[in-house]
Amino acid sequence: MKTTYPTRTVTINDIDELRNLFRSTIQAVNIQNYTPAEIEDWASCGDSTIHWKNLLSTLYFLAALDSEGRIIGFVSIRADGYLHSMFVHKDWQRKGIASQLLSEIEAYACRFGITQITSEVSITARPFFEKQGYSVEKSQKKRAKRLEMINYVMKKEL
């Protein structure tokens, strides 16, 4: 039987949890596909509280929670269908959380008339997104803070 995790929208009070989850996931999970320097550069993108406040003001964020109400994963989308981010806590990988969050954010998008979702997806996340029906539009080098890293522009018609 598949476990379903409770979800809720994210608030400004969640910034510390989001920041820690973002950093620890990149450092533990994405290290398999990126160099240590790339990992540190990418992880540092989430250090600024002002940056998180800006994201929360322009994106819809949805969080998955554990039984104690802690955030174990999150996803965010822009009103035009750009999936900005999706991260699942390093200790909660491969438990269906990403699939659930993606399914819920796609349903949210459909409710608001979004017919296509696009995203820039890491090397690590590409196989997951392909299994969910997303296709690679192109490979690209994208700057985190200082360094350029390979990722993929992916798309799915809803």
DSSP file with accessible surface (Angstrom, degrees, kcal/mol):
  #  RESIDUE AA STRUCTURE BP1 BP2  ACC     N-H-->O    O-->H-N    N-H-->O    O-->H-N    TCO  KAPPA ALPHA  PHI   PSI    X-CA   Y-CA   Z-CA
    1    1 A M              0   0  235      0, 0.0     2,-0.3     0, 0.0     0, 0.0   0.000 360.0 360.0 360.0 133.3    0.0    0.0    0.0
    2    2 A K        -     0   0  159      1,-0.1     2,-0.3    94,-0.0    94,-0.1  -0.581 360.0-129.8 -78.3 131.4    1.3    3.4   -1.0
    3    3 A T        -     0   0   83     -2,-0.3     2,-0.5    92,-0.2    -1,-0.1  -0.620  16.1-153.6 -79.3 136.2    1.8    5.9    1.8
    4    4 A T        -     0   0  103     -2,-0.3    93,-0.1    96,-0.0    92,-0.0  -0.948   9.2-148.5-109.6 132.6    0.3    9.3    1.3
    5    5 A Y        -     0   0   26     -2,-0.5    61,-0.1    91,-0.1    62,-0.0  -0.780  22.3-107.8-100.1 142.3    2.0   12.2    3.2
    6    6 A P        -     0   0   75      0, 0.0    59,-2.6     0, 0.0     2,-0.3  -0.383  39.3-162.8 -64.1 146.7    0.1   15.2    4.4
    7    7 A T  E     +A   64   0A  47     57,-0.2     2,-0.3    64,-0.0    57,-0.2  -0.911  14.9 169.1-129.3 158.3    0.8   18.4    2.4
    8    8 A R  E     -A   63   0A  81     55,-1.8    55,-3.2    -2,-0.3     2,-0.1  -0.970  40.7 -88.0-157.2 162.6    0.3   22.1    3.0
    9    9 A T  E     -A   62   0A  72     -2,-0.3     2,-0.3    53,-0.2    53,-0.2  -0.426  47.5-114.1 -72.5 153.7    1.2   25.4    1.5
   10   10 A V        -     0   0   17     51,-1.4     2,-0.3    -2,-0.1    51,-0.2  -0.636  30.5-164.2 -89.7 145.7    4.5   26.9    2.6
   11   11 A T    >   -     0   0   62     -2,-0.3     3,-2.4     1,-0.0     4,-0.2  -0.790  39.4 -97.2-121.9 172.2    4.7   30.1    4.6
   12   12 A I  G >  S+     0   0   92      1,-0.3     3,-1.5    -2,-0.3     4,-0.2   0.787 119.7  67.9 -59.5 -26.5    7.5   32.6    5.4
   13   13 A N  G 3  S+     0   0  143      1,-0.3    -1,-0.3     2,-0.1     3,-0.2   0.622  92.9  61.2 -68.9 -11.7    7.8   30.8    8.8
   14   14 A D  G <> S+     0   0   10     -3,-2.4     4,-2.7     1,-0.2    -1,-0.3   0.417  70.7 103.4 -93.8  -0.1    9.2   27.7    6.9
   15   15 A I  H <> S+     0   0    7     -3,-1.5     4,-3.0     1,-0.2     5,-0.2   0.894  79.3  50.0 -56.0 -44.7   12.2   29.4    5.4
   16   16 A D  H  > S+     0   0  102     -3,-0.2     4,-2.4    -4,-0.2    -1,-0.2   0.926 113.1  46.9 -61.4 -42.0   14.7   27.9    7.8
   17   17 A E  H  > S+     0   0   69     -4,-0.2     4,-2.5     2,-0.2    -1,-0.2   0.914 113.9  48.0 -64.3 -43.1   13.4   24.4    7.2
   18   18 A L  H  X S+     0   0    0     -4,-2.7     4,-2.9     2,-0.2     5,-0.2   0.933 111.7  50.0 -62.4 -46.3   13.4   25.0    3.4
   19   19 A R  H  X S+     0   0   36     -4,-3.0     4,-2.5    -5,-0.2     5,-0.2   0.930 113.4  45.4 -59.5 -46.8   16.9   26.3    3.4
   20   20 A N  H  X S+     0   0  104     -4,-2.4     4,-2.6    -5,-0.2     5,-0.3   0.912 114.6  47.5 -65.9 -41.4   18.2   23.4    5.5
   21   21 A L  H  X S+     0   0    4     -4,-2.5     4,-2.4    -5,-0.2     5,-0.3   0.934 112.2  50.6 -64.8 -45.3   16.4   20.8    3.4
   22   22 A F  H  X S+     0   0   19     -4,-2.9     4,-2.1    -5,-0.2     5,-0.2   0.960 115.4  41.9 -55.4 -53.6   17.6   22.4    0.1
   23   23 A R  H  X S+     0   0   52     -4,-2.5     4,-2.5    -5,-0.2     5,-0.2   0.945 116.1  46.4 -64.1 -50.1   21.2   22.5    1.3
   24   24 A S  H  X S+     0   0   26     -4,-2.6     4,-2.0    -5,-0.2     5,-0.3   0.872 112.2  51.4 -66.6 -33.8   21.4   19.0    2.8
   25   25 A T  H  X>S+     0   0    4     -4,-2.4     4,-3.2    -5,-0.3     5,-1.0   0.947 111.5  46.3 -67.9 -46.6   19.6   17.4   -0.1
   26   26 A I  H  X>S+     0   0    0     -4,-2.1     4,-0.6    -5,-0.3     5,-0.5   0.947 115.1  47.8 -59.2 -45.8   22.0   18.9   -2.7
   27   27 A Q  H  <5S+     0   0   79     -4,-2.5    -1,-0.2    -5,-0.2    -2,-0.2   0.844 123.6  30.9 -66.3 -33.6   25.0   17.9   -0.5
   28   28 A A  H  <5S+     0   0   53     -4,-2.0    -2,-0.2    -5,-0.2    -1,-0.2   0.832 131.0  27.3 -95.2 -35.4   23.9   14.3    0.0
   29   29 A V  H ><5S+     0   0   23     -4,-3.2     3,-1.0    -5,-0.3    -3,-0.2   0.881 119.9  46.0 -98.1 -46.8   21.9   13.4   -3.1
   30   30 A N  G >X<S+     0   0    8     -5,-1.0     3,-2.1    -4,-0.6     4,-1.0   0.635  88.0  87.5 -78.7  -9.1   23.3   15.5   -6.0
   31   31 A I  G 34<S+     0   0   74     -5,-0.5    -1,-0.2     1,-0.3     3,-0.2   0.777  77.1  69.3 -60.3 -22.2   26.9   14.8   -5.1
   32   32 A Q  G <4 S+     0   0  129     -3,-1.0    -1,-0.3     1,-0.2    -2,-0.1   0.733 112.2  27.6 -69.1 -18.9   26.7   11.7   -7.2
   33   33 A N  T <4 S+     0   0   60     -3,-2.1     2,-0.3    -4,-0.1    -1,-0.2   0.457 117.7  53.0-122.0  -4.8   26.4   13.8  -10.4
   34   34 A Y  S  < S-     0   0   14     -4,-1.0    -1,-0.1    -3,-0.2   115,-0.0  -0.940  82.0-103.3-133.6 156.3   28.2   17.1   -9.6
   35   35 A T     >  -     0   0   71     -2,-0.3     4,-2.8     1,-0.1     5,-0.2  -0.314  36.8-108.2 -72.7 160.0   31.7   18.0   -8.3
   36   36 A P  H  > S+     0   0  100      0, 0.0     4,-2.4     0, 0.0     5,-0.2   0.887 121.8  51.7 -55.7 -38.2   32.2   19.2   -4.7
   37   37 A A  H  > S+     0   0   53      2,-0.2     4,-2.2     1,-0.2     5,-0.2   0.914 110.6  47.4 -66.2 -41.9   32.7   22.7   -6.0
   38   38 A E  H  > S+     0   0   42      2,-0.2     4,-2.8     1,-0.2     5,-0.2   0.914 111.3  52.1 -63.7 -41.4   29.5   22.7   -8.0
   39   39 A I  H  X S+     0   0    7     -4,-2.8     4,-3.0     1,-0.2     5,-0.2   0.934 111.1  45.7 -61.1 -46.9   27.6   21.2   -5.1
   40   40 A E  H  X S+     0   0   88     -4,-2.4     4,-2.0     2,-0.2    -1,-0.2   0.917 113.8  49.1 -65.5 -40.4   28.8   24.0   -2.7
   41   41 A D  H  X S+     0   0    4     -4,-2.2     4,-0.5    -5,-0.2    -2,-0.2   0.946 115.3  43.8 -63.1 -47.1   28.1   26.7   -5.3
   42   42 A W  H >< S+     0   0   42     -4,-2.8     3,-1.6     1,-0.2     4,-0.3   0.940 112.7  51.3 -63.7 -48.1   24.6   25.4   -5.9
   43   43 A A  H >< S+     0   0    0     -4,-3.0     3,-1.6     1,-0.3    -1,-0.2   0.862 101.6  62.5 -60.4 -33.6   23.8   24.8   -2.2
   44   44 A S  H >< S+     0   0   15     -4,-2.0     3,-1.7     1,-0.3     4,-0.3   0.705  83.7  78.5 -68.2 -16.0   24.8   28.4   -1.4
   45   45 A C  T << S+     0   0   32     -3,-1.6     3,-0.3    -4,-0.5    -1,-0.3   0.736  93.4  51.3 -63.0 -21.5   22.0   29.7   -3.7
   46   46 A G  T <  S+     0   0    1     -3,-1.6    -1,-0.3    -4,-0.3    -2,-0.2   0.336  83.1  92.0 -97.9   8.7   19.6   28.9   -0.8
   47   47 A D    <   +     0   0   68     -3,-1.7     2,-0.5    -4,-0.1    -1,-0.2   0.808  64.7  87.0 -74.6 -28.4   21.5   30.8    1.9
   48   48 A S     >  -     0   0   52     -4,-0.3     4,-1.8    -3,-0.3     5,-0.1  -0.598  57.8-160.6 -84.1 122.9   19.8   34.1    1.6
   49   49 A T  H  > S+     0   0   56     -2,-0.5     4,-2.6     1,-0.2     5,-0.2   0.892  96.3  56.6 -62.5 -39.0   16.6   34.7    3.6
   50   50 A I  H  > S+     0   0  119      1,-0.2     4,-2.5     2,-0.2    -1,-0.2   0.913 104.3  53.0 -60.2 -41.6   15.7   37.6    1.3
   51   51 A H  H  > S+     0   0   74      2,-0.2     4,-2.4     1,-0.2    -1,-0.2   0.936 109.8  47.7 -59.1 -45.9   16.0   35.2   -1.7
   52   52 A W  H  X S+     0   0    6     -4,-1.8     4,-2.8     1,-0.2    -2,-0.2   0.909 110.0  52.5 -63.3 -40.9   13.5   32.8    0.0
   53   53 A K  H  X S+     0   0   99     -4,-2.6     4,-1.5     1,-0.2    -1,-0.2   0.922 109.7  49.5 -61.7 -41.2   11.1   35.6    0.7
   54   54 A N  H  X S+     0   0   93     -4,-2.5     4,-0.9     2,-0.2    -2,-0.2   0.917 111.4  48.8 -62.9 -43.2   11.2   36.7   -2.9
   55   55 A L  H >X S+     0   0   19     -4,-2.4     4,-2.1     1,-0.2     3,-0.9   0.930 109.8  51.6 -62.2 -44.8   10.6   33.1   -4.0
   56   56 A L  H 3< S+     0   0   35     -4,-2.8    -1,-0.2     1,-0.2    -2,-0.2   0.794 108.7  52.3 -64.4 -26.0    7.6   32.8   -1.6
   57   57 A S  H 3< S+     0   0   91     -4,-1.5    -1,-0.2    -5,-0.2    -2,-0.2   0.683 120.3  31.6 -83.5 -15.9    6.1   36.0   -2.9
   58   58 A T  H << S+     0   0   91     -4,-0.9    21,-0.4    -3,-0.9     2,-0.3   0.543 114.3  55.9-117.9 -10.6    6.3   34.9   -6.6
   59   59 A L  S  < S-     0   0   17     -4,-2.1     2,-0.6    -5,-0.1    19,-0.2  -0.881  74.2-121.5-123.5 156.1    5.8   31.1   -6.5
   60   60 A Y  E     - B   0  77A  57     17,-2.9    17,-2.0    -2,-0.3     2,-0.4  -0.868  34.8-163.4 -93.6 121.3    3.2   28.6   -5.2
   61   61 A F  E     - B   0  76A   5     -2,-0.6   -51,-1.4   -51,-0.2     2,-0.4  -0.907  10.4-172.6-109.0 137.3    5.0   26.3   -2.7
   62   62 A L  E     -AB   9  75A   9     13,-2.6    13,-2.2    -2,-0.4     2,-0.4  -0.990   8.2-161.1-127.2 134.4    3.6   23.0   -1.5
   63   63 A A  E     -AB   8  74A   0    -55,-3.2   -55,-1.8    -2,-0.4     2,-0.4  -0.918  11.5-142.8-117.8 143.5    5.4   20.9    1.3
   64   64 A A  E     -AB   7  73A   0      9,-2.6     8,-2.9    -2,-0.4     9,-1.1  -0.823  25.9-152.1 -97.3 144.1    5.1   17.3    2.2
   65   65 A L  E     - B   0  71A  18    -59,-2.6     6,-0.2    -2,-0.4     2,-0.1  -0.867   9.3-132.4-122.1 150.3    5.2   16.6    6.0
   66   66 A D    >   -     0   0    8      4,-2.3     3,-2.0    -2,-0.3     6,-0.0  -0.252  50.5 -83.6 -83.6-176.4    6.3   13.8    8.2
   67   67 A S  T 3  S+     0   0  121      1,-0.3    -1,-0.1     2,-0.1    -2,-0.0   0.682 131.1  51.8 -67.0 -16.5    4.1   12.6   11.1
   68   68 A E  T 3  S-     0   0  134      2,-0.1    -1,-0.3     0, 0.0    -3,-0.0   0.301 121.5-103.8-101.5   8.0    5.5   15.3   13.4
   69   69 A G  S <  S+     0   0   37     -3,-2.0     2,-0.2     1,-0.3    -2,-0.1   0.553  72.7 142.7  84.7   8.9    4.7   18.1   10.9
   70   70 A R        -     0   0  126      1,-0.1    -4,-2.3     2,-0.0     2,-0.4  -0.587  58.7-106.3 -82.0 146.3    8.3   18.6    9.7
   71   71 A I  E     +B   65   0A   8     -2,-0.2    -6,-0.2    -6,-0.2     3,-0.1  -0.568  41.2 168.9 -73.9 124.7    8.9   19.4    6.0
   72   72 A I  E     +     0   0A   3     -8,-2.9    17,-2.8    -2,-0.4     2,-0.3   0.411  67.4   2.1-115.2  -4.3   10.3   16.4    4.2
   73   73 A G  E     -BC  64  88A   0     -9,-1.1    -9,-2.6    15,-0.3    -1,-0.4  -0.934  60.8-166.4-172.8 155.5    9.9   17.7    0.7
   74   74 A F  E     -BC  63  87A   0     13,-2.7    13,-2.3    -2,-0.3     2,-0.3  -0.990   4.2-168.4-150.3 157.3    8.7   20.7   -1.3
   75   75 A V  E     -BC  62  86A   0    -13,-2.2   -13,-2.6    -2,-0.3     2,-0.3  -0.976   8.0-165.0-140.3 148.5    7.8   21.8   -4.8
   76   76 A S  E     -BC  61  85A   0      9,-2.4     9,-1.2    -2,-0.3     8,-1.2  -0.998   4.2-174.7-140.1 146.9    7.2   25.2   -6.2
   77   77 A I  E     -BC  60  83A   3    -17,-2.0   -17,-2.9    -2,-0.3     6,-0.2  -0.986  18.8-132.3-140.3 147.2    5.6   26.5   -9.4
   78   78 A R    >   -     0   0  102      4,-2.5     3,-2.3    -2,-0.3   -19,-0.1  -0.605  35.1-106.3 -93.6 160.0    5.2   29.8  -11.1
   79   79 A A  T 3  S+     0   0   94    -21,-0.4    -1,-0.1     1,-0.3   -20,-0.1   0.730 118.5  58.7 -61.2 -21.0    1.8   31.0  -12.5
   80   80 A D  T 3  S-     0   0  102      2,-0.1    -1,-0.3    34,-0.1    36,-0.1   0.382 125.3 -96.9 -90.8   5.0    3.1   30.4  -16.1
   81   81 A G  S <  S+     0   0    0     -3,-2.3    37,-1.9     1,-0.3     2,-0.7   0.553  74.5 145.2  94.1   8.6    3.8   26.7  -15.5
   82   82 A Y  E     - d   0 118A  31     35,-0.2    -4,-2.5    -4,-0.1     2,-0.9  -0.724  44.2-143.9 -82.6 115.4    7.5   26.9  -14.7
   83   83 A L  E     -Cd  77 119A   1     35,-3.5    37,-0.6    -2,-0.7    -6,-0.3  -0.735  19.8-174.7 -79.2 105.0    8.3   24.3  -12.1
   84   84 A H  E     -     0   0A  62     -8,-1.2     2,-0.3    -2,-0.9    -1,-0.2   0.895  54.6 -11.9 -74.5 -43.2   10.9   26.2  -10.1
   85   85 A S  E     -C   76   0A  13     -9,-1.2    -9,-2.4    34,-0.0     2,-0.3  -0.998  43.7-176.1-158.5 154.2   12.1   23.6   -7.7
   86   86 A M  E     +C   75   0A  32     -2,-0.3     2,-0.4   -11,-0.2   -11,-0.2  -0.861  17.5 167.8-154.1 121.8   11.4   20.2   -6.1
   87   87 A F  E     -C   74   0A  25    -13,-2.3   -13,-2.7    -2,-0.3     2,-0.4  -0.998  17.2-161.2-137.3 139.0   13.5   18.7   -3.3
   88   88 A V  E     -C   73   0A  13     -2,-0.4   -15,-0.3   -15,-0.2     5,-0.1  -0.976  39.1 -97.6-119.9 133.7   13.0   15.8   -1.0
   89   89 A H    >   -     0   0   43    -17,-2.8     3,-2.4    -2,-0.4     4,-0.2  -0.112  31.9-118.4 -48.7 141.0   14.9   15.5    2.2
   90   90 A K  G >  S+     0   0   82      1,-0.3     3,-0.7   -69,-0.2    -1,-0.1   0.796 114.5  51.0 -55.4 -31.0   18.0   13.2    1.9
   91   91 A D  G 3  S+     0   0  103      1,-0.2    -1,-0.3   -19,-0.0    -2,-0.1   0.466 108.9  52.4 -86.7  -1.3   16.6   10.8    4.6
   92   92 A W  G X  S+     0   0   69     -3,-2.4     3,-0.7   -20,-0.2     5,-0.4   0.109  76.5 136.0-121.1  19.4   13.2   10.5    2.8
   93   93 A Q  T <   +     0   0   68     -3,-0.7    -3,-0.0     1,-0.2    -4,-0.0  -0.343  66.6  18.1 -67.5 149.4   14.3    9.6   -0.7
   94   94 A R  T 3  S+     0   0  232      1,-0.1    -1,-0.2    -2,-0.0     0, 0.0   0.806  89.0 110.4  61.9  36.3   12.5    6.8   -2.7
   95   95 A K  S <  S-     0   0  107     -3,-0.7   -92,-0.2   -93,-0.0    -2,-0.1   0.188  96.3 -97.8-120.0  12.4    9.4    6.8   -0.5
   96   96 A G  S  > S+     0   0   31    -94,-0.1     4,-2.3   -92,-0.0     5,-0.2   0.484  89.6 121.6  88.2   3.1    7.0    8.3   -3.1
   97   97 A I  H  > S+     0   0    2     -5,-0.4     4,-3.0     2,-0.2     5,-0.2   0.936  74.4  46.8 -68.0 -45.8    7.2   11.9   -1.8
   98   98 A A  H  > S+     0   0   24      1,-0.2     4,-2.8     2,-0.2     5,-0.2   0.927 113.2  50.1 -62.9 -42.4    8.5   13.4   -5.1
   99   99 A S  H  > S+     0   0   42      1,-0.2     4,-2.5     2,-0.2    -1,-0.2   0.919 112.9  46.8 -61.3 -42.6    5.8   11.5   -7.1
  100  100 A Q  H  X S+     0   0   14     -4,-2.3     4,-2.6     2,-0.2    -2,-0.2   0.942 113.4  47.6 -65.3 -47.4    3.1   12.7   -4.7
  101  101 A L  H  X S+     0   0    0     -4,-3.0     4,-2.5     2,-0.2     5,-0.2   0.922 113.5  48.0 -61.2 -42.9    4.3   16.3   -4.7
  102  102 A L  H  X S+     0   0    1     -4,-2.8     4,-2.4    -5,-0.2    -1,-0.2   0.925 111.6  49.9 -65.1 -42.3    4.6   16.4   -8.5
  103  103 A S  H  X S+     0   0   74     -4,-2.5     4,-2.2    -5,-0.2    -2,-0.2   0.927 113.1  46.8 -60.9 -44.0    1.1   14.9   -8.9
  104  104 A E  H  X S+     0   0   57     -4,-2.6     4,-2.2     2,-0.2    -2,-0.2   0.894 112.4  48.7 -67.9 -37.5   -0.3   17.4   -6.6
  105  105 A I  H  X S+     0   0    0     -4,-2.5     4,-2.5     2,-0.2    -1,-0.2   0.867 110.3  52.1 -73.1 -32.1    1.4   20.4   -8.2
  106  106 A E  H  X S+     0   0   27     -4,-2.4     4,-2.5    -5,-0.2    -2,-0.2   0.914 109.9  48.9 -66.9 -40.2    0.3   19.2  -11.7
  107  107 A A  H  X S+     0   0   46     -4,-2.2     4,-2.2     2,-0.2    -2,-0.2   0.915 110.9  50.8 -64.2 -41.0   -3.3   19.0  -10.4
  108  108 A Y  H  X S+     0   0   46     -4,-2.2     4,-1.1     2,-0.2    -2,-0.2   0.935 109.8  50.4 -59.3 -46.5   -2.9   22.5   -9.0
  109  109 A A  H ><>S+     0   0    0     -4,-2.5     5,-2.6     1,-0.2     3,-0.7   0.923 109.0  51.2 -59.7 -44.7   -1.6   23.7  -12.4
  110  110 A C  H ><5S+     0   0   69     -4,-2.5     3,-1.9     1,-0.3    -1,-0.2   0.897 104.4  57.3 -60.9 -41.2   -4.6   22.1  -14.2
  111  111 A R  H 3<5S+     0   0  167     -4,-2.2    -1,-0.3     1,-0.3    -2,-0.2   0.795 109.2  46.8 -59.4 -28.0   -7.0   23.9  -11.8
  112  112 A F  T <<5S-     0   0  135     -4,-1.1    -1,-0.3    -3,-0.7    -2,-0.2   0.182 122.8-103.1-103.3  17.3   -5.5   27.2  -12.9
  113  113 A G  T < 5 +     0   0   58     -3,-1.9     2,-0.4     1,-0.3    -3,-0.2   0.601  67.4 151.3  77.9  12.9   -5.5   26.5  -16.6
  114  114 A I      < -     0   0   20     -5,-2.6    -1,-0.3    -6,-0.2    -2,-0.1  -0.661  19.3-179.8 -78.0 126.9   -1.9   25.7  -17.0
  115  115 A T        +     0   0   99     -2,-0.4    43,-3.1     1,-0.2     2,-0.3   0.521  63.4  36.4-106.3  -9.2   -1.5   23.2  -19.9
  116  116 A Q  E     - E   0 157A  67     41,-0.3     2,-0.5   -36,-0.1    41,-0.2  -0.993  61.8-156.2-147.2 136.0    2.2   22.7  -19.9
  117  117 A I  E     - E   0 156A   0     39,-2.7    39,-2.3    -2,-0.3     2,-0.3  -0.950  13.1-175.1-112.0 133.8    4.9   22.5  -17.2
  118  118 A T  E     +dE  82 155A  41    -37,-1.9   -35,-3.5    -2,-0.5     2,-0.3  -0.900   7.9 169.1-120.8 155.3    8.5   23.3  -17.9
  119  119 A S  E     -dE  83 154A   5     35,-2.2    35,-3.0    -2,-0.3     2,-0.6  -0.986  37.7-122.4-157.2 160.1   11.5   22.9  -15.6
  120  120 A E  E     - E   0 153A  50    -37,-0.6     2,-0.4    -2,-0.3    33,-0.2  -0.968  41.9-166.3-108.1 116.0   15.2   23.0  -15.4
  121  121 A V  E     - E   0 152A   4     31,-3.4    31,-2.5    -2,-0.6     5,-0.1  -0.852  15.8-121.2-116.6 137.1   16.2   19.6  -14.0
  122  122 A S  E  >  - E   0 151A  16     -2,-0.4     4,-1.5    29,-0.2    29,-0.2  -0.183  30.6-108.7 -67.6 164.0   19.4   18.4  -12.5
  123  123 A I  T  4 S+     0   0   43     27,-0.6     3,-0.3     1,-0.2    -1,-0.1   0.912 121.9  53.5 -56.3 -41.9   21.3   15.4  -13.9
  124  124 A T  T  4 S+     0   0   28      1,-0.2     4,-0.4     2,-0.1    -1,-0.2   0.884 112.5  41.6 -62.3 -41.8   20.2   13.5  -10.7
  125  125 A A  T  > S+     0   0   28      1,-0.2     4,-2.2     2,-0.1     3,-0.3   0.645  89.6  90.4 -84.8 -14.9   16.5   14.3  -11.2
  126  126 A R  H  X S+     0   0   77     -4,-1.5     4,-2.6    -3,-0.3     5,-0.2   0.902  85.5  49.8 -53.0 -49.5   16.3   13.7  -14.9
  127  127 A P  H  > S+     0   0   64      0, 0.0     4,-2.2     0, 0.0    -1,-0.2   0.905 110.5  51.9 -59.5 -38.6   15.4    9.9  -14.7
  128  128 A F  H  > S+     0   0   47     -4,-0.4     4,-1.1    -3,-0.3    -2,-0.2   0.947 111.5  45.7 -59.9 -50.0   12.7   10.7  -12.2
  129  129 A F  H  <>S+     0   0   10     -4,-2.2     5,-2.4     1,-0.2     3,-0.4   0.884 109.7  54.6 -64.5 -37.3   11.1   13.3  -14.4
  130  130 A E  H ><5S+     0   0   81     -4,-2.6     3,-1.8    -5,-0.2    -1,-0.2   0.926 106.1  52.3 -61.6 -41.4   11.3   11.1  -17.5
  131  131 A K  H 3<5S+     0   0  172     -4,-2.2    -1,-0.2     1,-0.3    -2,-0.2   0.757 105.6  56.6 -64.4 -23.4    9.4    8.4  -15.6
  132  132 A Q  T 3<5S-     0   0   56     -4,-1.1    -1,-0.3    -3,-0.4    -2,-0.2   0.283 129.1 -94.6 -92.3   9.6    6.7   11.0  -14.8
  133  133 A G  T < 5S+     0   0   50     -3,-1.8     2,-0.3     1,-0.3    24,-0.3   0.564  79.3 137.9  93.4  10.0    6.2   11.8  -18.5
  134  134 A Y      < -     0   0    7     -5,-2.4     2,-0.4    -6,-0.1    -1,-0.3  -0.644  38.2-150.7 -87.5 145.9    8.5   14.8  -18.9
  135  135 A S  E     -F  155   0A  59     20,-2.8    20,-2.1    -2,-0.3     2,-0.5  -0.900  19.2-111.4-118.1 148.5   10.7   15.0  -22.0
  136  136 A V  E     -F  154   0A  47     -2,-0.4    18,-0.3    18,-0.2     3,-0.1  -0.641  27.8-180.0 -77.6 124.4   14.1   16.7  -22.5
  137  137 A E  E     -     0   0A 100     16,-3.6     2,-0.3    -2,-0.5    -1,-0.2   0.809  67.1 -26.0 -88.3 -40.5   13.9   19.8  -24.6
  138  138 A K  E     -F  153   0A 120     15,-1.3    15,-2.6     2,-0.0    -1,-0.4  -0.967  53.7-117.4-167.4 156.8   17.6   20.5  -24.4
  139  139 A S  E     +F  152   0A  75     -2,-0.3     2,-0.3    13,-0.2    13,-0.2  -0.760  42.8 171.4 -92.8 146.9   20.8   20.1  -22.3
  140  140 A Q  E     -F  151   0A  37     11,-2.6    11,-2.3    -2,-0.3     2,-0.5  -0.972  38.1-117.5-150.7 165.1   22.3   23.4  -21.0
  141  141 A K  E     -F  150   0A 134     -2,-0.3     2,-0.4     9,-0.2     9,-0.2  -0.955  36.2-171.2-105.7 124.3   24.9   24.9  -18.8
  142  142 A K  E     -F  149   0A  89      7,-3.2     7,-2.7    -2,-0.5     2,-0.3  -0.965  20.3-125.6-121.9 134.1   23.2   27.0  -16.1
  143  143 A R  E     -F  148   0A 137     -2,-0.4     5,-0.3     5,-0.3     3,-0.0  -0.599  21.0-176.5 -79.6 131.5   25.0   29.3  -13.6
  144  144 A A  S    S-     0   0   31      3,-2.7    -1,-0.2    -2,-0.3     4,-0.1   0.821  72.2 -52.2 -83.3 -90.0   24.3   28.7   -9.9
  145  145 A K  S    S-     0   0  114      2,-0.1    -2,-0.1     3,-0.0  -103,-0.1   0.690 126.2  -8.5-110.8 -62.8   26.3   31.5   -8.3
  146  146 A R  S    S+     0   0  156   -108,-0.1     2,-0.3     1,-0.0  -108,-0.1   0.748 123.1  61.6-104.7 -34.5   29.8   31.3   -9.7
  147  147 A L        -     0   0   48   -110,-0.1    -3,-2.7  -109,-0.1     2,-0.4  -0.705  69.9-131.0-105.3 150.2   29.9   28.1  -11.6
  148  148 A E  E     - F   0 143A  94     -2,-0.3     2,-0.3    -5,-0.3    -5,-0.3  -0.808  29.0-172.7 -94.5 137.0   28.0   26.8  -14.6
  149  149 A M  E     - F   0 142A  15     -7,-2.7    -7,-3.2    -2,-0.4     2,-0.3  -0.952  26.6-105.8-130.0 151.2   26.5   23.3  -14.2
  150  150 A I  E     + F   0 141A  66     -2,-0.3   -27,-0.6    -9,-0.2     2,-0.3  -0.540  49.6 148.5 -76.2 133.4   24.8   20.9  -16.7
  151  151 A N  E     -EF 122 140A  22    -11,-2.3   -11,-2.6    -2,-0.3     2,-0.4  -0.881  37.3-112.5-148.1-175.5   21.0   20.5  -16.4
  152  152 A Y  E     -EF 121 139A  36    -31,-2.5   -31,-3.4    -2,-0.3     2,-0.6  -0.982   9.3-136.5-129.5 133.9   18.1   19.8  -18.6
  153  153 A V  E     -EF 120 138A  29    -15,-2.6   -16,-3.6    -2,-0.4   -15,-1.3  -0.791  37.6-176.5 -82.4 121.8   15.1   21.9  -19.8
  154  154 A M  E     -EF 119 136A   0    -35,-3.0   -35,-2.2    -2,-0.6     2,-0.3  -0.891   9.5-168.2-124.9 156.8   12.2   19.4  -19.5
  155  155 A K  E     -EF 118 135A  52    -20,-2.1   -20,-2.8    -2,-0.3     2,-0.3  -0.984   9.5-171.5-145.5 149.8    8.6   19.7  -20.4
  156  156 A K  E     -E  117   0A  45    -39,-2.3   -39,-2.7    -2,-0.3     2,-0.4  -0.979  19.7-138.4-143.4 132.0    5.3   17.9  -20.0
  157  157 A E  E      E  116   0A 110     -2,-0.3   -41,-0.3   -24,-0.3   -42,-0.1  -0.745 360.0 360.0 -83.6 132.7    1.9   18.6  -21.6
  158  158 A L              0   0   71    -43,-3.1    -1,-0.0    -2,-0.4   -52,-0.0  -0.593 360.0 360.0 -93.4 360.0   -0.9   18.3  -19.0
